[in-house]
Amino acid sequence: PIDDSQLPTKTIDVDHVEQNSRVATDQSGKITTQQAKRMFAIAKGEQEIVRQVLNEYGYQSSTEVDKVKYDKICARIEALVAEAERGEANDM
């Protein structure tokens, strides 16, 4: 066995490491006001589509949306808008 009792020790600043990690990923917490507005812009004024998707994900308000779910929610809104537009085109 190796006797490591004589090796120098180094203290790691854990708070500093976690802070850098958080900045790099930025996936913790809720979405920004601008991101919430973007969801409604993607819906092209169809607030009911945004409400429907938020309900599907268990949210009551756009301010509750977790950053990690934001991209999936936007993709779902885009899909429903495209579906609605196809339906309107078929009605003509």
N, C-alpha and C positions, 0 to 999 in steps of 0.2 A: 504494500500500500504506500501511497505517496503522502507525506506529511505536509499538508498545506497550511498549517498553523502559522508558518513564518512568512507567508505571502502577503504582500501589501493589500489592503482593502480600499475600495473606492465607494463612496456614497453616491447613489444615483438620485437625482432630483426628480421624483416621480410626478409631482405636480407639473413641472415644466414639460415633461414628456407627454403627459395626457393633454395638456393645453395645445401643444403642437399637433398632436394627433387629431384633436377636435377641429382645429382650423383646416387641416388638410382634407378631411372627409366632409365636414360641415353637413352631416346627415342627422344630427340630433335636433330635437325640438320641432317647432311648428313652422309652417311656411310663412313667408313674408307677405305683407299687404300686396306688393306688386305681383307675387305669384298667385295670390287669390284672385286679383283682378284679371290676370292672364287666363285663368280657367273660364271666366265669364266671356272674355274676348274670343277664346277658342270656340265657345258655344254660340258665337255670333248672335248674342242677344237672347238666346233661348235659355232663360234662367231655370226653367223647369228641367232641362237636361242636366244642368249642374246639380240641382237639388236631388234629382234621381240618382246620379252617380254618387254624390256624397252619402245618401241614404244607403246605397249598396255597400259602401265601405264603413258604415256605422257612424257617420259624422252628421251632426245637426247643422253645422256652420262651416264655412270655408276657413274660418280662423282656427279651427280645431285640427286641420289636416297636418299629419306628420310629414316631415320632409321626405322620409323614405317611401311614402306612398304617393307623393305628388306626381311623379312621371307616369305611374300606372293610371292614376285618376285622369290626368290630361289625355292619355291615349284612349281611355274609355269614352271620354267626352267627345274626342275627335271621331271615334267610330260611330257614336250615336248621331252626331251631326251629319256625317256622311250618309248614314242609313236614312235619316229624315230627308235629306236632300234627294236621295235616289227615289224615295217614296213620292215626293212632290213632283219629280220629273216624270214618273210613271202616271201620275194623275192627269197630266196635260194631254 
